[in-house]
Amino acid sequence: MNDIAEHKSRTARTYELLRDAIVEARHAPGEKLRIDHLSRELDVSSGAIREALSRLTADGLVVAEPQKGFVVAPISRRDLKELTDVRIEVEGRCLAESIETGDLDWEGRVLSIHHRLSSLGDVYKLSGTPDARRWHELHEEFHHQLTSACQNRWWLRLRRQLYIQSERYRRLSGPVDESDRDIVAEHTLIADAALARDTEAALRHMKDHLSRTTAILLTSRIPFTDD
């Protein structure tokens, strides 16, 4: 690997590590991100940290403040509500196009990831465990595969960014009471409608799924700045 390729690889890995740390709430909202400290912690150059933080700023996970440097983006109830509204719109557009254009390979991917995610049940409630981490990975892949047949790369890019922002709120919530929720059934309704090419039902179930998550998060222990 030449020097340029190695630098790009190291920067990409640094970005992924910092993104995951923010999404998983290991860096709290409003926390100052010190470049020298992160450079030592991740054993990478300050340049790689700066580039990663610039990408995270574009993602909306980090804010660059004049005279202060980089801080983890703040959170609020208003932001979560607005984020959910936009995510429902964008996720719906990508899903609708996938239902329209998806082929047999797309159907196979959706079936496969749905089966793997369903087999884990509700282990996501076991916050911080390897099983919960695996559930979150498969959950992200489930939403990705549902929309993966969308041909518009910009819509997909936006969908990905919105998913990451939503996941950040989910991880900040800590354990929440979801005893009356059957999330496996919710995923099944979405997947079954999509595979049946019933766009109207799929979008309705997706909206219900995302809205329900937000309603639960709004009553959780997230340290909102506008309480």
PyMOL commands that set and color helices and strands:
alter all, ss='L'
color gray80, all
select helices_A, chain A and resi 3-23+35-42+46-59+77-101+104-118+123-125+130-147+153-172+183-195+199-218
alter helices_A, ss='H'
color red, helices_A
select strands_A, chain A and resi 32-33+62-65+69-72
alter strands_A, ss='S'
color yellow, strands_A
deselect
rebuild
show_as cartoon
